[in-house]
Amino acid sequence: MSVNVFRLAYVDFFSKDPAHMVEYYSEIMGYRITEEQNGITYLSNGYDHHNIVITPSDKQAIRSYGYQLDGGLSLDEVQEKLIATGIESRIQEDVKPGVSRFIELNDPSGNTIELFTEINQPAVGFSGLGINPLKLGHVAFLANNYEETITFYHDVLGFTFTDKIGENFANFLTCNTDHHVINIIAANDTRLHHIAFQVKDASHQYAASDLLAKHEIPIIWGPSRHTAGSNIATYHRDPEDNVVELYTDMDVFVPELGIFEPRPWHTEMPYKPKVWEGLSVWGTEFQLDLAKI
């Protein structure tokens, strides 16, 4: 039995300005604060104890990504498999509220990831304030050795490749039926490219853009329909300049068939993973400079 991740559960930010970040994620994004411990704030918008974590720091970066395993193997068995493949890891206990036990390790590009089977689910629900996305959907990150990193997520953690943009640019992988849960971008260093949240539909996306405008937070790109994933997306920046995507209409992957569920905007039937030339079906020019992310 292999190690199988089935969802991205949380992202933990190192923050130089935690008060401003907590204000953004609670009042603009609409997440509820579930716990504050040792200066660290945990926020949720559904079942889980947390989906966003804000950790005070003298640096601005991603502290860790939290992925839930399918439970087919115990954490001890997962660690044995990691050791067998030469991957160093540590089992952590009672160091993070909501997740009493997890495996901490680094992927080949240097990201810290936390693998767990169980997370407390107080079911805090949706606040009704701010944007209130349906869920944390995916992350995209630049990777300094992207080929080895892609292999790690595919071979070790059970992700499936879906699409690419260019031969050596963006690489999309999923661990469930979403078109992608991670997007690995070839680069000379490793850092977050963007974090993405699913909204209900186009009207929810328009309302979100209006709310951002009310708070003088500009949309930096979009709305536009992506090629890979077909999602309609807009992008803005949080208080520490992390790029945040709000999306809807993402393709649904059927792994047993290796195709995506049919949609009216698909140009081919069946719709299969492919290599794309650009980012936008609508031809919207992408202005975001990767060097400045």
N, C-alpha and C positions, 0 to 999 in steps of 0.2 A: 504494500500500500504506500502511495506517495504522499508527500507533503502538499496539501492543497489549501491555498488561500481562497476564500470565497467573497471577501469584500474589504474595501478600505473603510475603516471605522472612524479613525480620527487623525488629525494633524496637530502636532505640538510645535508651536512657534517659540523661538527665542525672540524676546522683544526688548528694545531699548526704551520704549514708551508704553509699558503695559496698560496703564490707565486708559490711554487713547485707543489702544487695540481692543480692550474689553468694551469700551463704550461703542466702538464701531460694530463689533460682533453681536452685542446685545441690542443696541438701539437701531442700528441701520440694518443688519442682517436678521435681527429678531431672534437670536438664540437666547435661551434661558441660562442663567448662572446656576449651576447645580452645587458647586462647592468651591471654597477658597481655602487653600492650605499652603502654609509656608510662602505666601505671596503669589502662589500659582493659582490661576483661575481656570475652572473647568466649565465648559458651556455645552448645551445640548439642545436639539430641536426635535426630539422624537422619543424613542424608547431608551436610548443609551445614556449612561451616566455622563458621557462626554463625547463630542465629535470634534470640538475645537479646544485646544489647551493653550493658554498664554503664560509663558514662563519668563519672568524678568531676567534680563541679562545685559551685559555690556556689549553684546553683539546682536546683530539682526540676521537671523537665519532660521532654517528648519531644525528643530531639536530632534524630532523623530516622526515617523509615519507608523500608525498602528493598523495592522491587518489581522482580521479574524480568520482562524483556521476552521475547517469543516468538522473537526472533532473525531475524524477517523483514526487519528493517532493521538496519544497523550503527548504532553509537552516533553516529557522525558524521552519518548520514542522519537519525536521530531528532532530533538537535540542529538540523539544517537545517529540519525540519518545525516544531519549536518556535519557531525564529526567525521563520519565515514566518507564524506565528499571533501574533507579538508577545510571546512568552514568553521571558524571560531565563533562561539556564542556563549552567552551567559544567561542562566535562569535567574530572574529577579522576582523577589517575593515581597509583597506589602510595601512597595516603594511608590505606587501610583494608585490613588483612590479610584475605585471602580473596576480596576483590573488587578486582582490580587496576585496573579502569577503570569509572567510572560517571559518569552525568550527574546533577549536583546542581541542584535548582531548588526554587522555592517554589510551592505551590498558592495559589489566590486567598485562602484563609483564613490563610495564613502558615505552614503546616506545611512543613518541609523534607523533601523526598523525594529518594531516590536511585534512579535507574533504571539497571539493568545487564542484560547478556545472559548473563554467565557468573559463577559463584561456585565457588570451590574446594569439592570434595566429598570430604573425607577419610573419610566414612562412619564417623563415631565411634560410631554406633548408640545404643541406649537404655541408660541406666546401670543400670536395675533398682532404683534407689533413689527414694524419694519418690513423687510422683504419676505421673510419667512420661507426660504426655499424648502423644497420637499426633502432634499437630502444632500449630503456631501457626496459628490459623484466621482470625481477623479482628480488626479494631480498630474502635472507635466513638469519634468525636471530636465535640466541640462546635465549631461554625464560626460566626464572626461575620458572614459573608456567604454563607450556605449555598447560596443559589440559584446564585450564580456558581461556587461550589465544586463543586456537583453537575454543572453544565454542563462544567466542566473535566475531571472524571473520566470523564464520559460521552463528550464530543465529542473530547477530546484523547487520553486514555489508553485508550479503547475499552471502558470498563465498561458493563454493562447494568443498567438499573433493574429491581428486582424489586418489593419491597413498600414501603409507607409506613405509619406509625402517626400518624394525624391528618394534616391537610392541611399543617401547618407544624411538625411535631415531628421524627420520625425518618424518615430516607430511606435505604433499603437498596440497595446496588449490588454487583454481582459481576463478576469477570473470568474466572471458570471455572464449574464446575458447582455449587459451594457456593451456598446461597441468598444469602449475602452475604459479601463480603470486607471491605467498609467500610460503616459506618453513620454518616451525617452528620446531626448533630442541630442544629437551629436554635437559636442562642444569641447573646448579645451579646459573647462573646469566644471565643477558640480555645484548646482544651486537650483532653487525653485524657479520654474518658468511661470506657471500659474496654478492656482487652485480653483476647482470648478464645482458649482452647485447647481442642481437641477431645479428649475421652476416648473409650475404646473402646465402652462401653455403660453401662447403669444400674448394674451391679455395680461397675464401675470408678469411677463417680461416687460411689457410697456409700463405697467404700474411701477415696477422696480426702477425703471429708468427715470420715471417722474419723481420717485422718492429720492433717488440719487441726485437729481438736478435740484430738488428742494434743499438738499444739504450741500449744494455746490461741489458735488463729486462728479467730474465729467466722465462721459463714456469715451474711452480712448480708441475703440474700434467696434463696429457693428451698429445695428444688427445685420448679420449676414449668415447665409447657410454654408456651413463647412462642406468641403468635399469628403474627407475621411470622417465618418460618423453621421453625416447629414444634419447634425444639430444646428439649430439657429442660435447664434451666440452673440453676446455683448461682453465687453471687457472694461473694467475700471480698476482703480488702485485703492487698496486699503490705506490706513494712515501711515504705514511704514513702506509704502510703495510696492508691496506685493501685488501682483496682478491677479485679479479675481474675475473668473468667467461665470456668467449666468447663462444657462442653456436650457433648451427644450427640444423635443422632436429627435432625440438621439436614436440612431439605428439600434435594433434589437437583434443580437447575434443568436443563431441557433447552432451551437457547437456540434451537435450530432450530424448536421447536414453541411456545415462549413459555409453557410450562407446567412444573409440577414433577412428578417421578416420583410415581405414586400410592402412598399409605401408608394403613394402616387408620384412622388418626386424622383423615384429611382429611374435612371435612364436605361437600365438593363434588367432583364428577368432571366434567371435568378441573379440577385445582387451578391457578388462575391468579393472577398478581400482583394485589394489591388494596390498598385503603386500610383499615387496621384502626382500631378505636376504642380498644382497650386493649392491654396487654402480655401478659396471661396467659389462655390457654385455660381453665385450671382456676379462674380467679377469684381467684388468690392476690394479695393486695394488695401492691403494690410500694411499699416503704418508703423507698427510696433518694432522698434529696433532691439534685436536680441542683445546687443552689447550693453544696452542700458537697463536691462531687466535685472 
